Every structure is written in C-alpha cells, then in structure tokens.
C-alpha cells in the first residue's frame, strides 16, 4: 500500500525535470505515489519519469513590458492555478514540491492556498525568479548551493545539494589518478547548447600555443555545436592532437571521470556533477546567464578549492594556453583540486531531498528537520 501522494511541479526543460526525476525515483522506492505537474514541453523528457500521472498545467512567462502581454500572462497563470487546484483536490497530495520555472507557479500557489505542505528546490546559487516569488509562501526551500543563514529565505533553507543521475554516482567510484611526466593527459571541454561556441573558437587556438611535448600528451574530448564540429576537428587534426568532437555525448558522466581536467560552463547540474565525481575544473560562466547564476555556481565550487573561475572576457587563446599548460605540468595541484571538488560534492542529494519532503509532508518545520538531522 502506498504511503501517500507527492505532487512534483517542474518546468518542461531538462534542467528542471532531471532533479525532479531523481527525487521521484527515490520517493517511489520509499513507497510514495508520485504525480507530475508541468507544461506542454514535457513529452521530450518524461520517458523515464516514474509518475502515476502527468498533469499539464497552463502557465506563462512574465517577461514582457507590454501591459497587454503582462495581463495575458497573469490570466494564463490564474487559469493554471484553477487547473492545479482541481488536480490537488482530486489526487490529495501530502506535499507539493516545485523545481523552478514559471510552470511551477500555478501548482505551488494553488497548494499554498489550500494549505498543502510545500517546498521548492533551487538548483542554482542565485534563486530564480519563479522560486523567489514562491519563497515567501512555501514551508521549506531546498538548495543546491543556497546558504542556510539568518535571512528570511535562509531560515527555511536546507542545503540538500542537487540530485544527480545514477550514472554520475557510478562514475564517482573512479578515483582521480594524476597524469605525470609524459603520460597522456585527458582534457574534457563542454559548454551546453548556448555556451559551446566560445570554446570551439578559443580552445583549438590555445592548444596551438602549447609546446609540442604538451600537445603530444593531450587527449581531448570536446562538445561543439553541430555547425562547428568539422572545423574544430580539422583544427586539432592540423596540430596532430587526438580529439573526439561531437555535439552530444551520451556518456558524459564517464567522460568527466576519465578527465584529468575539465573546462566548462557552470550551470548548476554541471557544477554538481563535477563535484560529485571529483575532478579539477576551469569554469567559465556563461556571460549572458539570467541573474548571473552561473558565476555564483562557479564561485561555490571555487571557494571549496575544486575549481578556478575565469570570466569569458579575460580568456584569450594565450591566457587559456597558460592556464591549461600550467596545470598539465602541476599534477599535485590538480590532485588537490580533485580532492577539494569531491569534498564539496553531495552524492546523497536525492536522499536528503526525499527526507526533507517526507518531513514537510508530516507537518515538521525546517527547524525540526535540522534538529533531527543533527541528532
């Protein structure tokens, strides 16, 4: 017999749905029935989502300054609140958990109006706009990087970390082995769909500036946009550098584990996975990220000693060559960064988030949950 019902609410993008999926699997293993409230983009990502029901709820982004557009957005959100209220009345969840994005506004607002226990999970070190709106209304905030402090939000925050995929947990079992002397040096470069072009332009030019001895050691795996793959491969081929270049790698967790150094953007999932696996990183925050959340995520790992943060505007090919070349010749420093990164990782984030969800569902406050954790 099921212990009860938990309704998860997440925007229909991978960044919001993947941590929700990790929690759903954990809750299902504990005997809970899980439902998902999301938007019409959901079909691309819910193939493995263990939900007893998927409920498409109307919502809208409030980004326009046009009064008519704003009014239309609020009307869509209000219609979504009424839809979500109907779902909540029907399935009677013990708690509602939001994962960010505007599609979470109607379900969470409806839950708080009906006094259903609720919490939001924020992946980034800077709270997103939808979660900021909801933070005052919910019973708890679970944070990937958010601090537990004396602020109004911090007082009901529990730093659970970001749930990561099972493949990442498996990859974390691979210890970091430094590359010394003339041994091969594995460099992993990736930047997501928006952020990869800079690396396609700058990294091959930087590798050309390394010494011939360093280039002989290099084994590069690089994500690049489909339009850039051929020219990036050609650039490395001209340098006689072994490189695998592709728009997408299905085994990214294993690629991280195989790397001696990672150079990447600093989205919440990326930083969390690098930390759990425990690999040294040169993090280049995407300069156009909303709320500069990538810079804050990167700073969190850098503060632990597991990464260096370099703004894109400071990275000429010469500077990148200096950074990569210097670290290739300093195996002990890389080993120290790898250990520091791993110490900052939270491989048990899904378990902690499930513990918090169960506590809130049972009527406990964040203060009571913290006391239970420290007991």
C-alpha positions as CSV (number, residue, x, y, z in Angstrom):
1,X,0.0,0.0,0.0
2,X,1.3,3.5,-0.9
3,X,2.4,5.7,1.9
4,X,0.8,8.7,0.3
5,X,0.9,11.0,-2.7
6,X,3.6,13.6,-3.6
7,X,3.0,16.1,-6.4
8,X,6.1,17.4,-8.1
9,X,6.0,20.6,-10.2
10,X,8.7,21.4,-12.7
11,X,9.1,23.4,-15.9
12,X,9.3,21.3,-19.0
13,X,13.1,21.6,-19.6
14,X,15.8,19.0,-18.7
15,X,17.4,21.3,-16.2
16,X,14.2,21.4,-14.1
17,X,12.9,17.9,-14.8
18,X,16.0,15.9,-14.2
19,X,16.3,16.7,-10.5
20,X,12.6,16.2,-10.1
21,X,13.0,12.7,-11.8
22,X,15.8,11.8,-9.3
23,X,13.5,12.7,-6.4
24,X,10.6,10.8,-8.0
25,X,12.7,7.6,-8.2
26,X,13.8,8.0,-4.6
27,X,10.2,8.6,-3.3
28,X,8.8,5.7,-5.3
29,X,11.4,3.4,-3.8
30,X,10.2,4.5,-0.4
31,X,6.6,3.6,-1.3
32,X,5.1,7.0,-2.3
33,X,2.9,7.6,-5.3
34,X,4.3,10.4,-7.4
35,X,2.5,12.8,-9.8
36,X,4.0,15.4,-12.0
37,X,2.6,18.9,-12.9
38,X,4.3,20.5,-15.8
39,X,3.8,22.3,-19.1
40,X,3.3,21.2,-22.7
41,X,7.0,20.8,-23.4
42,X,7.1,17.8,-21.1
43,X,6.9,15.0,-23.7
44,X,10.6,15.4,-24.6
45,X,11.8,14.4,-21.2
46,X,9.3,12.2,-19.3
47,X,10.1,8.9,-20.9
48,X,11.7,7.6,-17.7
49,X,9.8,9.7,-15.2
50,X,8.1,7.4,-12.7
51,X,4.9,9.3,-12.3
52,X,1.5,7.8,-11.7
53,X,0.0,10.8,-13.5
54,X,1.3,13.7,-15.6
55,X,-0.8,16.8,-15.4
56,X,-0.2,19.6,-18.0
57,X,-1.0,22.9,-16.2
58,X,-1.3,26.2,-18.0
59,X,1.3,28.9,-17.2
60,X,3.2,31.8,-18.8
61,X,6.4,33.7,-18.5
62,X,6.2,37.3,-17.2
63,X,8.9,38.9,-19.2
64,X,7.3,41.5,-21.4
65,X,6.8,45.2,-20.6
66,X,3.8,45.4,-22.7
67,X,0.7,45.8,-20.4
68,X,-1.5,43.7,-22.6
69,X,1.1,40.9,-22.7
70,X,1.5,41.1,-18.9
71,X,-2.2,40.9,-18.4
72,X,-2.4,37.9,-20.7
73,X,0.4,36.2,-18.8
74,X,-1.4,36.7,-15.4
75,X,-4.6,35.4,-16.9
76,X,-2.8,32.2,-18.1
77,X,-1.2,31.8,-14.7
78,X,-4.6,32.2,-12.9
79,X,-6.2,29.7,-15.2
80,X,-3.3,27.4,-14.3
81,X,-3.9,27.9,-10.6
82,X,-7.5,26.8,-11.1
83,X,-6.4,23.7,-13.1
84,X,-3.8,22.9,-10.4
85,X,-6.4,23.3,-7.6
86,X,-8.6,20.8,-9.4
87,X,-5.8,18.3,-9.6
88,X,-4.8,18.8,-6.0
89,X,-8.5,18.3,-4.9
90,X,-8.6,15.1,-6.9
91,X,-5.2,13.4,-6.0
92,X,-5.0,14.9,-2.5
93,X,-1.1,15.1,-2.2
94,X,0.6,15.1,1.2
95,X,3.1,17.6,-0.2
96,X,3.9,19.6,-3.3
97,X,7.5,20.1,-4.4
98,X,8.5,22.7,-7.0
99,X,11.7,22.7,-9.1
100,X,11.7,26.1,-10.6
101,X,10.5,27.7,-13.9
102,X,7.2,29.6,-14.4
103,X,5.2,26.3,-14.9
104,X,5.7,25.7,-11.1
105,X,3.9,28.9,-10.1
106,X,0.3,27.7,-10.5
107,X,0.7,24.3,-8.7
108,X,2.7,25.8,-5.8
109,X,0.4,28.8,-5.5
110,X,-2.6,26.5,-5.5
111,X,-1.0,24.3,-2.9
112,X,-0.3,27.1,-0.5
113,X,-3.8,28.5,-0.9
114,X,-5.1,25.1,0.0
115,X,-2.6,24.8,2.9
116,X,-1.0,21.7,1.5
117,X,2.6,21.4,2.8
118,X,5.0,22.7,0.1
119,X,8.7,23.3,-0.7
120,X,10.8,24.5,-3.6
121,X,14.1,23.2,-4.8
122,X,16.6,25.8,-6.2
123,X,19.4,24.3,-8.2
124,X,21.5,27.5,-8.5
125,X,23.4,29.6,-6.1
126,X,21.1,32.5,-7.0
127,X,17.4,31.9,-6.7
128,X,15.5,32.0,-9.9
129,X,12.6,34.4,-10.4
130,X,9.8,31.9,-10.1
131,X,11.3,30.5,-6.9
132,X,11.8,34.0,-5.5
133,X,8.1,34.6,-5.9
134,X,7.2,31.4,-4.1
135,X,9.8,31.5,-1.4
136,X,7.7,33.6,1.0
137,X,4.7,31.2,0.6
138,X,6.3,27.7,0.9
139,X,7.2,25.8,4.1
140,X,10.8,25.0,3.1
141,X,13.5,25.7,0.5
142,X,15.9,23.0,-0.6
143,X,19.1,24.4,-2.1
144,X,21.7,23.1,-4.4
145,X,24.1,25.8,-3.3
146,X,21.9,28.2,-1.3
147,X,23.1,29.0,2.2
148,X,21.3,28.3,5.5
149,X,21.6,31.7,7.1
150,X,19.6,34.2,9.1
151,X,17.7,35.8,6.2
152,X,14.0,35.2,5.7
153,X,14.7,32.6,2.9
154,X,17.9,31.2,4.6
155,X,15.9,30.5,7.8
156,X,13.8,27.9,6.0
157,X,16.6,26.6,3.6
158,X,18.2,23.2,3.8
159,X,21.3,22.8,1.6
160,X,20.5,19.4,0.1
161,X,22.6,19.7,-3.0
162,X,21.4,18.9,-6.5
163,X,20.3,15.3,-7.2
164,X,22.5,13.8,-9.9
165,X,21.8,10.9,-12.3
166,X,22.7,7.3,-11.3
167,X,25.5,7.3,-14.0
168,X,27.2,10.2,-12.1
169,X,27.1,8.2,-8.8
170,X,28.6,5.3,-10.6
171,X,31.3,7.5,-12.2
172,X,32.2,8.9,-8.7
173,X,33.6,5.5,-7.8
174,X,36.5,6.1,-10.2
175,X,39.4,7.6,-8.3
176,X,41.4,10.6,-9.7
177,X,44.8,9.5,-11.0
178,X,47.1,12.4,-11.9
179,X,48.9,12.5,-15.2
180,X,52.6,12.9,-14.7
181,X,55.7,13.3,-16.9
182,X,54.9,12.2,-20.5
183,X,51.7,10.3,-19.6
184,X,48.6,11.0,-21.6
185,X,46.5,14.0,-20.3
186,X,42.8,13.9,-20.8
187,X,41.1,17.3,-21.3
188,X,37.3,17.5,-21.4
189,X,35.7,20.7,-22.8
190,X,32.0,21.3,-22.9
191,X,29.6,24.2,-22.8
192,X,26.0,23.3,-23.4
193,X,23.9,24.3,-26.4
194,X,24.3,28.0,-25.8
195,X,27.8,28.2,-24.5
196,X,29.9,25.8,-26.6
197,X,30.8,28.2,-29.5
198,X,33.3,30.2,-27.4
199,X,35.2,27.0,-26.7
200,X,35.1,26.0,-30.3
201,X,36.7,29.2,-31.2
202,X,39.2,29.7,-28.4
203,X,40.4,26.3,-27.2
204,X,41.9,25.0,-30.5
205,X,43.7,28.3,-30.9
206,X,45.0,27.9,-27.3
207,X,46.2,24.3,-27.9
208,X,48.2,25.5,-30.9
209,X,50.2,27.7,-28.5
210,X,51.2,24.8,-26.2
211,X,54.6,23.2,-26.5
212,X,54.9,20.2,-28.9
213,X,55.6,18.0,-25.9
214,X,52.4,19.0,-24.2
215,X,50.3,18.6,-27.4
216,X,51.7,15.0,-27.7
217,X,50.2,14.2,-24.3
218,X,46.8,15.7,-25.0
219,X,43.7,13.6,-25.5
220,X,40.8,16.0,-26.0
221,X,37.0,15.3,-25.7
222,X,35.1,18.4,-26.7
223,X,31.4,19.2,-27.1
224,X,30.7,21.5,-30.0
225,X,27.7,22.7,-31.9
226,X,26.9,20.6,-35.0
227,X,27.9,23.5,-37.2
228,X,31.3,23.7,-35.6
229,X,32.3,20.1,-35.3
230,X,34.1,19.8,-38.7
231,X,36.2,22.9,-38.2
232,X,37.1,22.0,-34.6
233,X,38.2,18.5,-35.7
234,X,40.2,20.0,-38.6
235,X,42.0,22.4,-36.2
236,X,43.0,19.6,-33.9
237,X,44.0,17.4,-36.8
238,X,46.3,20.1,-38.2
239,X,48.0,20.1,-34.7
240,X,48.2,16.2,-34.7
241,X,46.2,16.3,-31.4
242,X,44.0,13.3,-30.7
243,X,40.4,14.7,-30.3
244,X,36.9,13.4,-30.1
245,X,34.4,16.2,-31.1
246,X,30.7,15.8,-31.0
247,X,27.5,17.9,-30.4
248,X,26.4,15.4,-27.7
249,X,27.9,12.7,-25.6
250,X,25.5,10.1,-24.1
251,X,28.2,9.0,-21.5
252,X,29.1,12.4,-20.1
253,X,29.5,11.1,-16.6
254,X,32.1,8.6,-17.7
255,X,33.8,11.3,-19.7
256,X,34.1,13.5,-16.6
257,X,35.5,10.6,-14.7
258,X,38.1,10.0,-17.4
259,X,39.3,13.6,-17.4
260,X,42.4,15.0,-15.8
261,X,41.0,18.5,-16.2
262,X,37.5,19.8,-17.2
263,X,36.9,23.1,-18.9
264,X,33.2,24.0,-19.0
265,X,30.4,26.4,-18.3
266,X,29.0,26.4,-14.8
267,X,25.3,25.5,-14.9
268,X,24.0,24.0,-11.6
269,X,23.9,20.4,-12.9
270,X,27.4,20.7,-14.4
271,X,29.0,22.0,-11.2
272,X,27.2,19.4,-9.1
273,X,28.3,16.6,-11.3
274,X,31.9,17.7,-11.5
275,X,31.9,17.9,-7.7
276,X,30.3,14.5,-7.1
277,X,32.8,12.8,-9.5
278,X,35.6,14.9,-8.0
279,X,37.5,16.5,-10.9
280,X,39.5,19.7,-11.2
281,X,37.9,22.3,-13.4
282,X,38.4,25.6,-15.2
283,X,34.9,27.1,-15.0
284,X,33.9,29.8,-17.5
285,X,30.4,31.2,-16.5
286,X,28.1,31.8,-19.5
287,X,28.2,35.7,-19.5
288,X,24.6,36.0,-20.7
289,X,23.1,33.7,-18.0
290,X,20.0,35.1,-16.3
291,X,20.7,36.5,-12.9
292,X,24.4,35.6,-13.3
293,X,23.6,32.3,-11.7
294,X,26.4,30.5,-13.4
295,X,29.0,32.9,-11.9
296,X,27.6,32.2,-8.4
297,X,27.5,28.4,-9.0
298,X,31.2,28.5,-10.1
299,X,32.2,30.6,-7.1
300,X,30.7,28.0,-4.8
301,X,33.0,25.2,-6.1
302,X,36.0,27.6,-6.3
303,X,35.5,28.5,-2.7
304,X,36.0,24.8,-1.8
305,X,39.2,24.8,-3.8
306,X,37.9,22.4,-6.5
307,X,37.9,24.9,-9.4
308,X,39.2,28.1,-10.9
309,X,36.7,30.6,-12.2
310,X,37.6,32.7,-15.3
311,X,35.3,35.2,-16.9
312,X,35.0,34.7,-20.6
313,X,36.1,38.3,-21.3
314,X,39.5,37.5,-19.8
315,X,40.2,34.4,-21.8
316,X,42.3,35.0,-24.9
317,X,43.9,31.9,-26.5
318,X,47.2,33.0,-24.9
319,X,45.6,33.0,-21.4
320,X,43.9,29.7,-22.0
321,X,47.2,28.1,-23.1
322,X,48.8,29.5,-20.0
323,X,46.1,28.0,-17.7
324,X,46.0,24.6,-19.4
325,X,49.7,24.3,-19.9
326,X,50.5,25.3,-16.3
327,X,48.1,22.8,-14.8
328,X,49.3,20.0,-17.1
329,X,52.7,20.5,-15.5
330,X,51.4,20.6,-12.0
331,X,49.9,17.1,-11.2
332,X,49.9,17.7,-7.5
333,X,47.9,20.8,-7.8
334,X,45.3,19.0,-9.9
335,X,45.1,16.2,-7.5
336,X,44.5,18.6,-4.7
337,X,41.7,20.4,-6.7
338,X,40.1,17.0,-7.5
339,X,40.0,16.1,-3.8
340,X,38.6,19.5,-2.9
341,X,35.9,19.2,-5.6
342,X,34.9,15.8,-4.3
343,X,34.7,17.0,-0.7
344,X,32.1,19.6,-1.9
345,X,30.0,17.1,-3.8
346,X,26.7,15.9,-2.5
347,X,26.1,12.4,-3.9
348,X,23.3,11.8,-1.4
349,X,21.3,14.9,-2.5
350,X,18.3,12.8,-3.7
351,X,18.1,11.1,-0.4
352,X,18.3,14.3,1.6
353,X,15.7,16.0,-0.6
354,X,13.4,13.0,-0.1
355,X,14.0,13.2,3.7
356,X,13.0,16.9,3.7
357,X,10.0,16.2,1.5
358,X,8.8,13.5,3.9
359,X,9.4,15.8,6.9
360,X,7.4,18.6,5.4
361,X,4.6,16.2,4.4
362,X,4.4,15.1,8.0
363,X,4.0,18.7,9.2
364,X,7.5,19.2,10.5
365,X,9.2,22.6,10.3
366,X,12.6,23.2,8.8
367,X,13.9,23.8,12.3
368,X,12.6,20.5,13.5
369,X,14.1,18.8,10.4
370,X,17.5,20.3,11.1
371,X,17.4,19.1,14.7
372,X,16.5,15.6,13.5
373,X,19.5,15.7,11.1
374,X,22.0,16.8,13.7
375,X,20.7,14.3,16.3
